[in-house]
Amino acid sequence: MEFVDKLREKPLVKKIEKFFPAIAFLGGFGWDSITLGMSIDDSDLVFLLAYYTGALILVVLLSARLEHPEGWTAERIMAAAAARPQKQAPKQEAKQPPRQPTTKIGNAASTAASTVANAATSAASSVASAADKLAEKVGLEKTAIPENAIVVEHHFLDREWSPVWKDRFTWALQFFFGGISSALVVCYFKSSGSLASLILVILLAMLLVGNEFLKKHYESFGLNLTMFCLLGTMVLNFTIPHLVHSIGFGWFFLSTMLSFGVCALIWKISRRTKKVLIAPAVISVLLIVAYLMNWVPPVPLVLKQQMACQNFDKETYTCDIDAPSFLQKVGLKSPTVHRMDGNEVYFLSSVYAPAKLKAELEYRWYYQEPSTGKYKLTDKISSSRMTINGGRESGFRSFSKKKNVPPGIYRVETAYKNGAVIGSSAFEVFEGAPENGFVRDTLR
């Protein structure tokens, strides 16, 4: 650590260090955006759990404080007692020879000796008093045990970290929280398919940006525990489905309770008041309510591709789509479906899930009322063939279809069954052939 401290004192390093948070933020977020969500490897989970473990250790270390600054441990009292000068037993007076008759010269010598002894005693007392004052000024301990000494039980977290170590701990905690937030924003955003579920993603994004300005505030144990509870619940909600190969409310509830349990254990170790657990408890309850309201994205499911078409081939997952215009290709205009000869309209989608993970999907068809412009739910379609078998990098492919679709604007949501939306797409249905004809496309 001494080498690092010396390196940070160099002028060039000081200049670079000012931009390090921004560089780390943009670099880490960019890398996560490219890699995470495309496919999830075991190494990704290992790194995420390593960030979580590192943050856990640092939150515990930063909870340290002197519970009784005026207190004395039993060991300290024993050491002080051992360091005290022991009282010597009074010596027996030796037999004095018969006193000789004093003379004037003898009396003068005796008086002089007494004066010198008194002066020496006074000087020694002054020196001792000055030494005590100096020791008190520089913070040295006296060996005398105060009469009102409080005997306290010593434990590892009963200490006060130096400013240097506090700076190191808060810097490391900022790094770990930033790494976790960056990964979670990417993963939850890619799994978010509705405006409601974006609320949590926006909150995570705000924490990701705010983390760059909270380093000094991470000395507060209450803030650390609150952040750790929120991010920890999101991490476990992402990790547990990979381990058990399943998602659902039961697993989300388990991840929430497990995260809160870890926070309660940290509180127990830290010997703080119960007030610091109020914020983690409130966050846990709000997350459970948000999940029941379908506001939590169904991680780790990620929508890869979707399309509306006709003349669908189940073997090759190919179908006819309207030849897209330039605006439709760049996503500035909704796709169209020109239905020919009473054909069925198909909606196809592919959803990525980690290997061995199973999850049921459903398709929700909405029709936009021309008079009000509002979408109305018309159908919920699900079946056994819509159960995801994870592991395919391009995603698990599935479809739904509707007969006798009248012209109008539709929106179809691909969702976890009875749960949050993974993705959606709006399109407009027309009767007759399109101007630019049809093209054959494949759901990858």
C-alpha positions in Angstrom: 0.0 0.0 0.0 3.0 2.3 0.6 3.9 1.9 -3.1 0.4 2.9 -4.2 0.4 5.9 -1.8 3.7 7.1 -3.3 2.5 6.6 -6.8 -0.7 8.6 -6.1 1.5 11.5 -5.0 3.1 12.0 -8.4 1.7 15.0 -10.4 0.9 13.0 -13.5 -1.0 10.4 -11.5 -2.9 13.1 -9.6 -4.1 14.6 -12.9 -5.2 11.2 -14.3 -6.8 10.2 -11.0 -9.3 13.1 -11.4 -10.7 11.5 -14.6 -10.4 7.9 -13.3 -14.1 7.7 -12.1 -15.4 8.9 -15.4 -13.1 6.6 -17.4 -14.0 3.6 -15.2 -17.7 4.5 -15.4 -17.8 4.8 -19.2 -15.5 1.8 -19.8 -17.3 -0.5 -17.4 -20.8 0.5 -18.6 -19.8 0.2 -22.2 -18.3 -3.3 -21.8 -21.3 -4.5 -19.8 -23.6 -3.1 -22.5 -21.8 -5.1 -25.2 -21.3 -8.4 -23.4 -24.0 -8.8 -20.8 -27.4 -9.8 -22.0 -26.0 -11.3 -25.2 -25.2 -14.4 -23.3 -24.5 -15.1 -19.7 -21.5 -17.2 -18.8 -20.5 -18.7 -15.5 -17.6 -16.2 -15.4 -20.1 -13.3 -15.5 -21.8 -14.6 -12.4 -18.5 -15.2 -10.7 -17.5 -11.5 -11.3 -20.9 -10.3 -10.2 -20.7 -12.3 -7.0 -17.1 -11.2 -6.4 -18.3 -7.6 -6.5 -21.1 -8.5 -4.1 -18.7 -10.2 -1.7 -16.2 -7.3 -1.8 -18.9 -4.8 -1.0 -20.1 -7.1 1.9 -16.6 -7.1 3.4 -16.2 -3.4 3.1 -19.6 -2.5 4.6 -18.6 -4.7 7.6 -15.2 -2.9 7.9 -16.7 0.5 7.6 -19.2 -0.3 10.4 -16.3 -0.2 12.9 -16.5 2.5 15.7 -15.3 3.0 19.3 -18.4 2.1 21.3 -16.9 3.5 24.5 -14.0 6.0 23.8 -13.6 6.5 27.5 -13.7 2.7 28.2 -10.9 0.5 29.4 -10.6 -3.2 28.4 -9.7 -5.8 31.0 -6.4 -6.3 29.3 -5.6 -2.6 29.4 -6.3 -2.4 33.1 -4.1 -5.4 33.8 -1.3 -3.8 31.7 -1.6 -0.5 33.5 -1.6 -2.2 36.9 1.6 -4.1 36.0 3.3 -0.9 34.8 2.6 0.9 38.1 5.6 1.3 40.5 5.2 -1.1 43.4 5.2 0.4 46.9 8.3 -0.6 48.8 8.0 -1.9 52.4 9.2 0.6 55.1 12.8 -0.1 56.1 13.6 -0.8 59.8 15.5 2.0 61.4 19.1 1.1 62.2 20.3 1.7 65.7 21.9 5.1 65.8 25.0 5.6 67.8 24.6 7.9 70.8 24.2 11.5 69.6 27.2 13.6 70.1 26.7 17.1 71.6 25.9 19.5 68.8 27.9 22.5 68.1 27.1 25.6 66.1 29.0 24.2 63.1 27.0 21.0 63.2 23.7 22.9 63.4 24.6 24.9 60.4 25.5 21.8 58.3 22.2 20.1 59.3 20.2 23.2 58.3 21.9 23.4 54.9 21.4 19.7 54.2 17.7 20.1 55.0 17.3 23.1 52.7 19.0 21.2 49.8 16.7 18.2 50.3 13.6 20.3 50.3 14.7 22.1 47.1 15.4 18.8 45.4 12.0 17.4 46.4 10.3 20.6 45.1 12.2 20.4 41.8 11.3 16.7 41.3 7.7 17.5 41.9 7.8 20.3 39.4 9.5 18.0 36.8 6.9 15.3 37.4 4.0 17.8 37.0 5.5 19.1 33.8 6.0 15.5 32.5 2.3 14.7 33.3 1.2 17.8 31.4 3.4 16.9 28.4 2.1 13.3 28.4 -1.4 14.5 28.5 -0.8 17.0 25.7 0.7 14.4 23.3 -1.8 11.8 24.2 0.3 9.3 26.2 -1.5 7.1 28.6 -0.9 7.3 32.3 -0.4 4.1 34.2 -2.8 5.2 36.9 -6.3 3.5 36.6 -9.1 6.0 36.9 -11.5 5.3 39.7 -14.5 5.5 37.3 -12.9 3.3 34.6 -15.5 1.5 32.4 -14.6 -2.1 31.7 -15.7 -2.9 28.1 -15.4 -6.1 26.1 -13.0 -5.7 23.2 -13.9 -6.9 19.7 -12.5 -6.5 16.2 -14.9 -3.7 15.1 -14.4 -1.7 18.3 -11.9 0.6 16.7 -11.5 3.8 14.8 -9.9 3.5 11.4 -7.3 6.1 10.5 -8.3 8.7 7.7 -5.9 6.9 5.3 -7.7 3.5 5.7 -11.1 5.1 5.6 -10.2 6.7 2.3 -9.0 3.4 1.0 -12.2 1.5 2.1 -14.6 4.1 0.8 -12.8 4.2 -2.6 -13.0 0.4 -2.9 -16.7 0.4 -1.8 -17.4 3.0 -4.5 -15.7 0.8 -7.0 -17.7 -2.3 -6.1 -21.0 -0.5 -5.9 -20.3 1.1 -9.3 -19.5 -2.3 -10.8 -22.6 -3.9 -9.5 -24.8 -1.0 -10.6 -23.4 -0.9 -14.1 -24.1 -4.6 -14.6 -27.6 -4.4 -13.1 -28.6 -1.4 -15.3 -27.6 -3.3 -18.4 -29.2 -6.6 -17.4 -32.5 -5.1 -16.1 -32.8 -2.7 -19.1 -32.5 -5.6 -21.6 -35.1 -7.5 -19.7 -37.5 -4.5 -19.4 -40.3 -4.6 -21.8 -42.8 -2.1 -20.3 -42.9 1.5 -19.1 -43.7 0.4 -15.6 -40.6 -1.9 -15.3 -38.4 1.0 -16.5 -39.0 2.7 -13.2 -36.6 0.3 -11.4 -34.1 0.6 -14.3 -34.2 4.4 -14.0 -33.6 4.1 -10.3 -30.6 1.9 -10.8 -29.3 4.2 -13.5 -29.6 7.2 -11.0 -27.7 5.2 -8.4 -25.0 4.4 -11.0 -24.5 8.1 -11.8 -24.9 9.2 -8.1 -22.3 6.6 -7.0 -19.6 8.8 -8.6 -20.4 11.5 -6.1 -21.0 9.5 -2.9 -17.5 8.4 -2.0 -17.2 10.6 1.1 -20.8 9.7 2.2 -19.9 6.0 2.2 -18.3 6.6 5.7 -22.0 6.5 6.9 -22.9 2.9 7.9 -26.6 3.6 7.4 -26.2 4.6 3.8 -23.8 1.7 3.1 -26.3 -0.9 4.4 -29.2 0.7 2.5 -27.3 0.6 -0.8 -26.0 -2.9 -0.1 -29.6 -4.2 0.5 -31.0 -2.8 -2.7 -28.1 -3.8 -4.9 -27.7 -7.2 -3.2 -31.4 -8.1 -3.7 -31.1 -7.3 -7.4 -27.9 -9.3 -7.7 -29.4 -12.4 -6.0 -32.6 -12.0 -8.1 -30.4 -12.2 -11.2 -28.1 -15.0 -9.9 -30.6 -17.4 -8.2 -32.5 -18.2 -11.5 -29.2 -19.3 -13.0 -28.5 -21.6 -10.2 -32.0 -23.2 -9.8 -32.9 -23.0 -13.6 -36.2 -21.3 -12.8 -37.8 -17.9 -12.2 -40.9 -16.8 -10.4 -42.2 -15.0 -7.4 -41.0 -17.7 -5.0 -37.4 -17.3 -6.1 -37.7 -13.5 -6.0 -39.1 -13.6 -2.5 -36.2 -15.9 -1.5 -33.6 -13.6 -3.0 -35.2 -10.6 -1.2 -35.3 -12.3 2.2 -31.8 -13.7 1.8 -30.5 -10.2 1.0 -32.2 -8.7 4.0 -30.9 -11.6 6.2 -27.3 -10.7 5.2 -28.0 -7.1 6.1 -29.4 -8.2 9.5 -26.3 -10.2 10.1 -24.1 -7.2 9.3 -26.2 -5.2 11.7 -25.7 -7.8 14.4 -21.9 -7.8 13.9 -21.7 -4.0 13.9 -23.6 -3.7 17.3 -25.5 -0.7 16.0 -29.1 0.4 16.9 -32.0 -1.2 15.2 -32.8 2.1 13.4 -30.3 1.3 10.7 -32.4 -1.7 9.6 -35.5 0.4 8.9 -34.4 1.5 5.4 -33.3 -2.1 4.3 -36.7 -3.4 5.6 -38.7 -0.8 3.7 -36.7 -1.4 0.5 -37.3 -5.2 0.8 -41.1 -4.7 1.2 -41.3 -2.2 -1.7 -39.4 -4.6 -4.0 -41.8 -7.4 -3.2 -44.8 -5.1 -3.9 -43.1 -3.9 -7.2 -42.7 -7.5 -8.3 -46.3 -8.3 -7.6 -47.3 -5.2 -9.7 -45.1 -6.5 -12.6 -42.7 -3.6 -12.2 -39.6 -5.7 -11.8 -38.1 -6.9 -15.2 -38.1 -10.7 -15.5 -34.3 -11.1 -15.4 -32.5 -13.0 -16.8 -34.9 -13.3 -19.8 -33.9 -11.0 -22.7 -35.9 -10.4 -25.9 -33.7 -10.9 -28.9 -36.0 -10.5 -31.9 -39.7 -10.2 -32.8 -41.8 -9.7 -36.0 -45.4 -9.7 -37.2 -46.0 -11.6 -40.5 -48.1 -14.2 -42.4 -47.6 -17.5 -44.3 -45.5 -18.8 -41.4 -43.4 -22.0 -41.8 -43.0 -23.7 -38.4 -40.0 -25.8 -39.5 -37.8 -23.0 -40.6 -39.4 -20.1 -38.7 -39.7 -18.1 -41.9 -42.7 -16.0 -43.0 -43.7 -13.1 -45.3 -43.3 -9.6 -44.1 -44.1 -6.3 -45.8 -41.0 -5.0 -47.5 -39.8 -2.4 -45.0 -39.3 1.3 -45.9 -36.2 3.2 -44.7 -38.0 4.7 -41.7 -39.2 1.2 -40.7 -35.7 -0.2 -41.0 -34.3 2.4 -38.6 -37.2 2.0 -36.2 -38.8 5.4 -36.7 -42.1 3.9 -38.1 -44.1 0.9 -37.0 -44.1 -2.2 -39.3 -47.2 -3.1 -41.3 -48.9 -6.3 -42.2 -51.0 -6.4 -45.4 -53.2 -9.4 -44.9 -54.0 -11.3 -48.1 -57.0 -13.6 -48.7 -58.0 -13.9 -45.1 -54.5 -15.1 -44.0 -53.8 -15.6 -40.3 -51.5 -13.0 -38.7 -48.5 -14.4 -36.8 -46.4 -12.8 -34.1 -43.0 -14.4 -33.6 -40.4 -13.7 -30.9 -37.1 -15.2 -29.6 -36.2 -14.9 -25.9 -32.8 -15.6 -24.5 -32.5 -17.5 -21.3 -29.4 -19.2 -19.6 -28.8 -22.9 -20.2 -31.2 -25.3 -18.5 -33.5 -22.5 -17.4 -37.2 -23.1 -17.9 -39.9 -20.4 -18.0 -43.4 -20.2 -19.4 -44.3 -17.4 -21.8 -47.5 -15.8 -23.0 -48.5 -13.4 -25.7 -50.9 -10.5 -24.9 -52.7 -9.0 -27.9 -53.9 -5.4 -27.6 -56.1 -3.5 -30.1 -56.1 0.3 -30.3 -59.6 1.7 -30.2 -59.9 4.2 -33.0 -62.3 6.5 -31.1 -60.1 6.8 -27.9 -56.6 5.8 -29.1 -56.3 3.5 -26.1 -55.2 -0.1 -26.3 -57.6 -2.8 -25.1 -56.5 -6.3 -24.2 -58.2 -8.8 -26.5 -56.3 -12.1 -26.0 -53.9 -13.9 -23.8 -52.3 -16.8 -25.6 -50.1 -19.4 -23.9 -49.4 -23.1 -24.3 -46.9 -25.8 -23.4 -44.9 -25.1 -26.6 -44.2 -21.6 -25.2 -42.1 -23.0 -22.3 -38.5 -21.7 -22.7 -35.7 -24.2 -22.8 -32.7 -21.9 -22.3 -29.2 -22.1 -23.7 -29.7 -21.1 -27.4 -27.6 -18.0 -27.9 -30.1 -16.5 -30.4 -33.0 -17.1 -28.0 -35.8 -19.6 -27.6 -38.2 -19.1 -30.6 -42.0 -19.2 -30.2 -45.1 -17.7 -31.9 -48.8 -16.9 -31.5 -51.4 -16.4 -34.2 -54.8 -14.8 -34.7 -57.5 -15.5 -37.3 -59.9 -12.9 -38.8 -57.8 -9.9 -37.7 -59.7 -6.7 -38.7 -57.6 -3.7 -40.0 -56.2 -1.5 -37.3 -53.3 -0.9 -35.0 -52.2 -3.7 -32.7 -49.6 -4.2 -30.0 -48.4 -7.7 -28.9 -46.4 -8.2 -25.7 -44.1 -11.2 -25.1 -44.3 -11.7 -21.3 -43.4 -14.1 -18.5 -46.7 -16.0 -17.9 -48.8 -13.9 -15.5 -45.7 -11.8 -14.9 -43.7 -8.8 -16.2 -43.4 -8.0 -19.9 -40.1 -8.9 -21.7 -40.8 -7.0 -24.8 -43.5 -5.7 -27.1 -44.1 -4.4 -30.6 -46.8 -2.4 -32.3 -47.9 -2.8 -36.0 -50.7 -1.9 -38.3 -52.8 -4.4 -40.2 -54.2 -3.6 -43.7 -56.3 -5.5 -46.2 -54.7 -6.1 -49.7 -51.2 -6.2 -51.1 -48.5 -3.8 -50.1 -47.0 -1.3 -52.6 -43.5 -2.7 -52.4 -44.6 -6.4 -52.1 -43.5 -9.0 -49.6 -40.1 -10.3 -48.5 -39.3 -13.7 -46.9 -37.7 -13.3 -43.5 -36.4 -15.7 -40.8 -36.6 -15.4 -37.1 -33.0 -16.2 -36.1 
